[in-house]
Amino acid sequence: MKNLLENINNLIADFQKDAEMQVENGNKAAGTRARKTSLAIEKALKEFRKLSIEDSKK
């Protein structure tokens, strides 16, 4: 679970960096990376939710 949280934090940091580059500089490649990272974040958050529910049942 700790590794998952670290992964989520890293993905969010990457997303923020790329999203800012797209908004501020109009960098289209950064926008593509941000969209790709957002999908990875969504997947990781679903995994977190699953593990969190399992832990709460113990």
Order of alpha helices (4+ residues) and beta strands (2+ residues): alpha-alpha
